[in-house]
Every structure is written in structure tokens, then in C-alpha cells.
């Protein structure tokens, strides 16, 4: 069976008796001190009784130490409970859009979509993808059933991409990233030589969606300024 090592410091009083001044084992309680004190009383010299004031002072120190340990344990339990509550609250924003108060190069507040939450060294953080811009969707009207016209993909420069993500050589003219240029009520589409194609079947799909950064950003939960 394992035994605890106890370091006891003592001092000899003016009356010639030895009394305990400190005990280093944090596992000792006030009850343990009382047992030690009773043992010292049994072994004391009857003609030179121990100083009761010193004994009381030592007992008060032991009580204070025990109270402090209980307070520390209670604070740790409260901290764990607070972190669990924060994690639960943060989990509610997964899949939602948030802002952290930072402003992008375009002068607009940065917005993100939360993908997950985690506890990093006691701090609750959300892992989110930044929304770079909102893209207006474009479809290819094949002249048959317009409700099933396929959505086509294009990159930030407007280059139209095929199913494999390769450039087709055609390009949608843009006012801004994700915002196709409209001329006379029709999309402006360019060929590989940047010449306008007048006879094309591309048109706005009436839909839009965010375009995300390919990197995840860690944001402390308490720094979120907006959830939407």
C-alpha cells in the first residue's frame, strides 16, 4: 500500500516544548491536524505544558489551508461547467453565418460560415470558412425544359468551367466578383480572345450563393459580433 510523505516543520517555544509550524502534505485535513495535536498533548511534559495560543494559531492556519483548497476545487469545477456551457452555446451556431468585427479589403465586415466548434486550451473557438463574395448563379438554357437547365460554374475571373473544373475558353464578363455584367438585358459572354459572343445560351438562374475561402479560420466564440 502506498504511503504519503509528510514534511512536518516544528519549532521550540519559550516554554521548552516543541510545536508544529507547518505540514507540506496537501492531502492532510483539519481532522488529521487534530489527531496530531492530541498526540503531541499526550507526549508533552506535564511540567511544561504547550502554549495554547501557538496551538490555536497553528490550527487556524490548517483550517485556512483546507478552506483554500476547497475553494480552489470549487472554482475548478465551476470553470469546467462554464466551458461546457460555452461549448453547448457555441454548438448552436454551427452552419450559421457570423461576423467577428474585422473589416476586409473591400471595407465590408468579414463574414464566415461556422463549420465546427472546439475547446483550445480552455478557450471555446469556432472554426469557420470566410465568405469571399456572393455569386449570382448562371445556367445554360438548352431551349427545352427551362426548369431543369444546368447551373454552370465559373471562377472569380468569370472563366466558365466544365464538369472537371477546367476552363472552357468562354468567359462571363463581370462587374465585380460573382456579379455578371448585363447588357441590353442579356449576359455578356466573351470568347477566348475576349471578343463578345452575341449568340449564346447562358442566362442568370435567379439564384445566388456564397463563395468560400478554402481555409478555415479559428475565431474565439466571445469575439463574435453578429450571428445570422
C-alpha positions, 0 to 999 in steps of 0.5 A: 500500500502506498504511503504519503510523505509528510514534511512536518516543520516544528519549532521550540517555544519559550516554554521548552516544548516543541510545536508544529509550524507547518505540514507540506502534505496537501492531502492532510485535513483539519481532522488529521491536524487534530489527531496530531495535536492530541498526540503531541498533548499526550507526549508533552511534559506535564511540567511544561505544558504547550502554549495554547495560543501557538496551538490555536494559531497553528490550527487556524492556519490548517483550517485556512489551508483546507478552506483554500483548497476547497475553494480552489476545487470549487472554482475548478469545477465551476470553470469546467461547467462554464466551458461546457456551457460555452461549448453547448452555446457555441454548438448552436451556431454551427452552419450559421453565418457570423461576423467577428468585427474585422473589416476586409479589403473591400471595407465590408465586415468579414463574414464566415460560415461556422463549420465546427466548434472546439475547446483550445486550451480552455478557450471555446473557438469556432472554426469557420470558412470566410465568405469571399463574395456572393455569386449570382448563379448562371445556367445554360438554357438548352431551349427545352425544359427551362426548369431543369437547365444546368447551373454552370460554374465559373471562377472569380475571373468569370472563366466558365468551367466544365464538369472537371473544373477546367476552363472552357475558353468562354468567359462571363464578363463581370462587374465585380466578383460573382456579379455578371455584367448585363447588357441590353438585358442579356449576359455578356459572354466573351470568347477566348480572345475576349471578343463578345459572343452575341449568340449564346445560351447562358442566362442568370438562374435567379439564384445566388450563393456564397463563395468560400475561402478554402481555409478555415479560420479559428475565431474565439466564440466571445469575439463574435459580433453578429450571428445570422 
